[in-house]
Amino acid sequence: MDTKILEKYAKTLIDYSLSVKEKELVVIQGAIEAMPLMEKCYEYVVDAGGHPHIFIKHQLDEILLKKGSDEQITFDDPISEAIITKSDKMLNIGGSSNTKHLSGVDPLKIAMQRKSGGRLSKIYMDRVARGELNWTLCMYPTNSLAQEAGMSLRDYEDFLARACFLYDEDPVMSWKNVNLRQAKIINYLKDKKEIRILSRDTDIRMKVGGRVWINSDGHTNFPSGEVFTGPVEDSIQGHIRFSFPGIYAGQEIEDIRLTFEKGVVVKAEAAKGQELLEALIKTDSGASRVGEVAIGTNYGINRFTKNMLFDEKMGGTIHLALGKSYSQSGGVNESAIHWDMLCDMKEGGEIYADGELFYKNGAFLENRE
């Protein structure tokens, strides 16, 4: 990665996304492949007067999931709990040598492990909701991510830089402008009671009255560019077809079609990955309900990369997440999973708020943003 772009990337993450202050404990997590970014972020945390701690992630969980007993797979790791309960800020850097390292693992084992992490997930989300923990998720460009996206490493680095506005003279100012544009969208949506989404093989309605629309502007996800909320849990009615594969734990589920009645998935079909789809929906009682509905606004992300950090922000798309709600949105759904799935809206897609069309063919209508 170009040195100047790497420095801009790290500086924006530490100063803007996380806003690191003196004496804060900042945990930086990433695979060894992401060490150049981890090192630069470590330096900027020190410059800010914080206390950096590096946590190297690995892909050895394949061994655990293939050879471990149920007790081992569901073990409540006290080290992970300490990181979640003691950190002030967490930077999670994705990007490793193999995006498919769990492709040979029994889907039921993956679902079991995710379910067992529900308690720590709740601690994490509750601390975030109380303002005790800030987090940012980003990616470091690796060959595996580039290959997954169908790009060369150099092209992927360029894609990431554009998605994050790192070629701009002042990326922080660019992200502040994203905040202002999305604030206008939220101002329009904030008092609306019902959303209806129409697209290919899709007609779905949900209540959003009393819920809070969130302006995702590069603080928690980097890059970002979306507005989202947690719909009223028992209000989702209709059917939806997700245009792009659903990715979970490195496994792909293709051509997902879900039908909802009174907020619950009553029919789930996939052209590929049916077993994993069914296992995930049965993870717990909340896994069959919608925890999030969102509209992507980042038109710098112009292609599907099989990485939801980028893909769900793509301008001209919407996404739903099965599972846990973000409590700051007013959502109350509880689950061990939060799984985003993406629907293209660029060819005939429409979104209505209280019966009024405000979004068509992948773009907000004039005076609706």
C-alpha positions in Angstrom: 0.0 0.0 0.0 1.3 3.5 -0.9 3.1 5.0 2.1 1.2 8.3 1.9 -2.2 6.6 1.5 -1.3 4.3 4.4 -0.5 7.3 6.6 -3.7 9.1 5.7 -5.7 5.9 6.3 -4.2 5.4 9.8 -4.5 9.1 10.7 -8.2 9.2 9.7 -9.0 6.0 11.6 -7.4 7.2 14.9 -8.2 10.9 14.8 -11.6 10.8 13.1 -13.2 7.4 13.3 -12.1 6.6 16.9 -11.2 10.1 18.1 -8.6 8.7 20.4 -8.0 10.7 23.6 -5.3 10.7 26.3 -5.2 7.7 28.6 -7.7 5.7 26.6 -7.0 1.9 26.2 -7.1 1.3 22.5 -7.1 -2.4 21.3 -6.0 -2.8 17.7 -6.9 -6.2 16.3 -5.8 -7.7 13.0 -4.1 -10.5 11.2 -0.3 -10.4 10.7 -0.9 -9.4 7.0 -2.4 -6.1 8.3 0.7 -5.3 10.4 1.7 -2.2 8.3 -1.6 -0.5 9.1 -1.6 -1.8 12.7 1.9 -0.4 13.2 1.0 3.1 11.9 -2.2 3.1 13.9 -0.2 2.1 17.0 2.0 5.1 16.4 -0.8 7.6 16.1 -2.5 6.2 19.3 0.8 6.9 21.1 0.9 10.4 19.5 -2.6 11.0 20.9 -1.6 10.1 24.4 -3.5 6.8 24.4 -2.5 3.3 25.5 -2.3 1.0 22.5 -2.6 -2.8 22.7 -2.0 -5.1 19.7 -4.1 -8.3 19.5 -3.1 -10.6 16.6 -6.0 -12.5 15.0 -5.5 -15.9 13.4 -7.4 -18.5 11.5 -6.8 -21.5 13.8 -10.5 -21.6 14.7 -10.8 -24.1 11.8 -8.9 -26.6 13.9 -11.2 -26.0 16.9 -14.4 -26.2 14.8 -13.3 -29.5 13.1 -11.7 -31.3 16.0 -13.1 -29.7 19.2 -15.8 -31.0 21.4 -19.1 -29.1 21.8 -17.7 -27.9 25.2 -14.6 -26.6 23.6 -16.4 -24.9 20.7 -18.8 -23.1 23.1 -16.1 -22.2 25.7 -16.6 -18.7 27.2 -13.2 -17.2 26.7 -12.2 -15.0 29.6 -9.5 -13.2 27.5 -12.0 -12.1 24.9 -14.3 -11.0 27.8 -11.4 -8.9 29.3 -10.8 -7.2 26.0 -14.5 -6.3 25.6 -15.0 -5.1 29.2 -11.8 -3.1 29.6 -11.2 -1.4 26.3 -12.2 2.3 25.7 -11.7 2.0 21.9 -11.4 -1.0 19.6 -10.0 -1.0 16.0 -10.8 -4.2 14.2 -8.7 -4.5 11.0 -9.9 -7.2 8.6 -7.8 -8.7 5.9 -5.9 -12.1 6.1 -4.3 -14.7 3.9 -7.5 -16.8 3.2 -11.1 -15.7 3.2 -12.3 -19.3 2.8 -10.6 -20.9 5.8 -14.0 -22.1 7.3 -15.4 -23.3 4.0 -14.9 -26.9 5.0 -16.5 -26.6 8.4 -19.9 -28.1 9.3 -22.4 -25.1 9.2 -24.0 -26.4 12.4 -20.6 -26.0 14.2 -20.3 -22.5 13.0 -23.9 -21.7 14.2 -23.1 -23.3 17.5 -20.0 -21.2 18.1 -21.9 -18.0 17.1 -24.7 -18.8 19.4 -22.3 -19.5 22.3 -20.9 -16.0 21.8 -24.2 -14.4 22.5 -23.3 -13.4 26.1 -20.1 -11.6 25.1 -21.9 -10.0 22.1 -24.5 -8.6 24.5 -21.8 -7.2 26.8 -20.1 -5.6 23.8 -23.3 -4.1 22.4 -24.5 -2.8 25.8 -21.2 -1.0 26.4 -21.4 0.5 23.0 -25.0 1.6 23.6 -24.0 3.2 26.9 -21.2 5.1 25.3 -18.5 3.2 27.2 -16.9 1.6 24.2 -16.3 3.0 20.7 -15.3 0.7 17.8 -14.3 0.9 14.2 -14.1 -1.9 11.6 -11.9 -1.4 8.6 -10.0 -3.5 6.0 -6.3 -3.8 5.0 -5.9 -4.7 1.4 -4.6 -8.3 1.0 -4.2 -10.6 -2.0 -7.1 -12.8 -0.6 -9.5 -9.9 -0.4 -8.4 -8.8 -3.9 -8.9 -12.3 -5.3 -12.3 -12.6 -3.7 -13.3 -9.3 -5.3 -11.9 -10.3 -8.7 -9.2 -7.7 -8.7 -5.5 -7.4 -8.7 -4.0 -6.2 -5.4 -3.1 -2.9 -6.9 -6.6 -2.4 -8.2 -8.1 -3.4 -4.8 -5.9 -0.9 -3.0 -7.2 1.8 -5.4 -10.8 0.6 -4.8 -10.3 0.9 -1.0 -8.7 4.3 -1.2 -11.6 5.7 -3.3 -14.2 4.1 -1.0 -12.5 5.8 2.0 -11.9 9.1 0.2 -8.2 8.7 0.9 -7.2 10.4 -2.4 -9.0 13.6 -1.1 -6.8 16.3 0.3 -8.7 16.2 3.6 -10.5 12.8 4.1 -11.8 14.0 7.4 -13.6 16.9 5.8 -15.0 14.5 3.1 -16.5 12.3 5.8 -18.0 15.3 7.6 -19.7 16.2 4.3 -21.1 12.6 4.2 -22.6 13.3 7.6 -24.3 16.4 6.4 -25.8 14.8 3.3 -27.1 11.8 5.3 -28.5 14.1 8.0 -30.9 15.5 5.3 -32.1 12.0 4.5 -32.6 11.2 8.2 -34.5 14.5 8.7 -36.9 13.3 6.0 -37.3 9.8 7.4 -37.4 10.5 11.1 -41.1 10.9 11.5 -42.2 8.3 9.0 -44.1 5.3 10.2 -43.9 2.7 7.4 -41.3 1.8 4.8 -42.1 -0.2 1.7 -39.4 -1.6 -0.6 -40.0 -2.8 -4.1 -37.5 -4.4 -6.4 -37.1 -7.6 -8.5 -39.0 -10.4 -6.8 -39.3 -8.1 -3.8 -42.2 -6.4 -2.0 -41.7 -5.9 1.7 -43.2 -3.6 4.3 -42.1 -2.7 7.8 -43.1 -0.3 10.5 -40.4 2.2 11.6 -42.5 4.6 13.7 -40.8 5.5 17.0 -37.4 4.1 15.8 -34.3 6.1 15.3 -32.5 6.4 12.0 -28.7 6.3 12.4 -26.2 8.4 10.3 -23.3 6.0 9.6 -20.6 8.4 8.5 -17.3 6.6 8.9 -17.0 6.2 12.7 -18.0 2.6 13.4 -17.5 1.2 9.8 -14.7 2.6 7.7 -15.6 3.1 4.9 -19.2 3.8 5.6 -22.1 5.6 3.9 -25.5 4.3 5.0 -28.6 5.3 6.9 -30.2 2.6 9.0 -32.7 1.8 11.7 -34.2 -1.2 13.5 -37.7 -1.9 12.2 -40.5 -2.8 14.6 -39.8 -6.5 15.1 -43.2 -8.0 14.4 -44.2 -5.7 11.6 -42.2 -7.1 8.6 -44.5 -8.5 5.9 -43.8 -9.7 2.4 -41.0 -11.2 0.5 -37.5 -10.2 -0.6 -34.9 -11.6 -3.0 -31.3 -10.7 -2.3 -29.5 -9.8 -5.5 -26.0 -10.7 -4.2 -24.7 -13.8 -2.3 -25.0 -13.7 1.4 -21.6 -14.2 3.0 -21.3 -15.8 6.5 -18.0 -17.0 8.0 -16.4 -17.1 4.5 -19.2 -19.2 3.1 -21.5 -18.0 0.3 -25.3 -18.5 0.2 -26.6 -17.7 -3.3 -29.9 -16.3 -4.5 -31.5 -16.0 -1.1 -35.3 -15.5 -1.0 -37.1 -14.9 2.3 -40.8 -14.6 3.1 -41.9 -12.8 6.3 -45.2 -13.0 8.2 -45.6 -10.9 11.4 -41.9 -10.2 11.4 -40.7 -13.8 11.3 -39.1 -15.7 8.4 -41.7 -18.3 7.4 -40.0 -19.4 4.2 -36.3 -19.4 3.3 -34.8 -20.6 0.0 -31.3 -20.4 -1.6 -29.9 -21.7 -4.8 -26.7 -22.7 -3.0 -26.1 -23.0 0.8 -29.6 -24.0 1.9 -28.2 -25.9 4.9 -26.3 -23.0 6.2 -29.2 -20.6 5.6 -31.5 -22.8 7.6 -28.9 -23.3 10.4 -28.4 -19.6 10.8 -32.1 -18.8 10.9 -32.4 -21.4 13.6 -29.5 -20.1 15.7 -32.0 -18.7 18.2 -35.4 -17.1 18.3 -34.1 -13.7 17.2 -32.2 -15.0 14.2 -35.4 -15.3 12.1 -36.3 -11.6 12.7 -35.0 -8.4 11.1 -32.7 -6.4 13.3 -31.8 -3.7 10.7 -32.9 -2.1 7.5 -30.5 0.2 5.7 -29.9 2.2 2.5 -26.4 2.4 1.1 -25.2 5.9 0.0 -21.5 5.4 -0.9 -21.4 5.7 -4.7 -17.6 5.4 -4.5 -18.2 1.7 -3.9 -19.3 0.7 -7.4 -18.9 -3.1 -7.4 -19.7 -6.2 -5.3 -16.6 -7.4 -3.6 -18.0 -10.2 -1.4 -17.0 -8.2 1.7 -20.1 -6.7 3.4 -18.1 -3.9 5.0 -17.9 -2.4 1.5 -20.9 -4.0 -0.2 -23.6 -2.9 2.2 -22.6 0.7 1.8 -22.8 0.5 -2.0 -24.8 3.4 -3.5 -28.0 2.1 -5.1 -28.6 -0.8 -2.7 -30.5 -1.6 0.5 -29.8 -4.3 3.0 -31.6 -6.2 5.8 -29.9 -7.9 8.7 -31.3 -10.9 10.4 -30.6 -11.1 14.1 -29.5 -8.6 16.7 -30.7 -5.0 16.5 -28.4 -2.0 17.3 -30.1 -0.7 20.5 -29.3 3.0 19.5 -31.8 2.5 16.7 -34.6 1.6 19.2 -34.5 -2.0 18.0 -35.0 -4.7 20.7 -34.4 -7.9 18.8 -31.8 -10.1 20.5 -29.7 -12.8 18.8 -26.2 -14.2 18.7 -26.0 -13.2 15.0 -26.3 -10.0 13.0 -26.2 -11.0 9.3 -26.5 -8.5 6.5 -27.9 -9.4 3.1 -27.8 -7.0 0.1 -30.5 -6.1 -2.5 -29.7 -4.1 -5.7 -32.1 -1.2 -6.3 -30.6 0.3 -9.4 -32.9 -1.2 -12.0 -36.5 -0.3 -11.1 -36.1 -0.4 -7.3 -38.4 1.9 -5.3 -38.7 2.9 -1.7 -41.8 4.5 -0.2 -42.2 6.2 3.2 -45.8 6.4 4.4 -46.9 5.9 0.8 -44.6 8.6 -0.7 -42.0 7.6 -3.2 -38.6 9.0 -2.1 -36.1 6.7 -3.8 -36.0 5.2 -7.3 -33.5 3.3 -9.4 -30.8 3.5 -6.8 -31.0 7.2 -6.0 -32.9 9.5 -3.7 -35.4 11.8 -5.4 -34.8 15.5 -5.4 -35.7 17.2 -2.2 -35.5 13.8 -0.4 -31.9 14.3 0.6 
